[in-house]
Amino acid sequence: MLSRRALFGACACALAFAAFNAMPAEAREMRGRLGHVFATNSPVDQASQEFARLIKERSNGEIDISVFPNSQLGGDETLGRELARGSLELAFLNPGSLTGLDPLLDIHYLPYIVNDFAQADKIFYNENGILQKTLRETLSKHKMEPLGFFELEFRSVTNSRRAVEKIADLQGLKLRVPGSAGIKGFFAAAGAQPITMPFPELFTGLQQGTVDGQDNGPSITYNSRLFEAQKFMTTTNHVYAMGTVVAGDRFWSRLNDEQRTMILDTATEVTRKQIENNRALNKEFLAKIAAGGVEVTELSPETLKEFAEFGRAQWDGLGKIYGEERVKLLRAEIADLD
């Protein structure tokens, strides 16, 4: 049996715990972790650090978020699982890498949806457009609250074997790609061998020759030092990629309406700034990659048009994955750009 002193202590602890749980959320200090796969001090990491800093400042220290960049908490797949389970609070995610969770999370990876940043702004950053609507609904279905969308970039092709100057040059190349039906279908149709590999394993895979190349754009290729294991890069622009800031439902449910509004506003502010910063640095990253000994090929408008026509021709077989109606609505949005 418990002594009177032990019994009193146990009761006091129970009462203190109950009192804490009875406190309104705004009266408690909440600590959380934010994970992402992007390199330390990259445009995305800078945005995540600013996001965490502003949340702490604007919540008067009530919400304290620690940032873990560079895959310290795992790849996107791991981050997505931990968010859904409630064991991770926040992340800057690449939803296109979460197709193992749901194939709809890479609908924005259909090849050649847009040709330039102006078109991307109208299609990808349209809250009422089919891309954001699909991503928001699908993330919410898997217990993740989408807070905002940021830019990854137009994707390129790098490899260690030869310069890619035409579609036929892709034949036989083993290329690491995310688990995207759109991207895999595009490269497979071109005669390449697309291989799905978690991003944290990519650099080693390039070094060891497990894959010949990969398809990230200038920012990620430079900041993650992937170019150090490559000889050639071509700005194919086959996919415009965006990421999303997400909160796990468990964390989100602990916040009051005022805190949620503050975090949503902060996400909007930080992602808008990140997009501007990322675009301003695009040519600089290409120049640094070239300076690192990589032969950079920029396709002519005529050749890029050939790539785009080839890529869009692959859409026809993807309606069964993304939904015929979604693909139809996306085509209509693109037609309205003209």
Order of alpha helices (4+ residues) and beta strands (2+ residues): alpha-beta-alpha-beta-alpha-beta-alpha-alpha-beta-beta-beta-alpha-beta-alpha-beta-alpha-beta-beta-alpha-alpha-beta-alpha-alpha-alpha
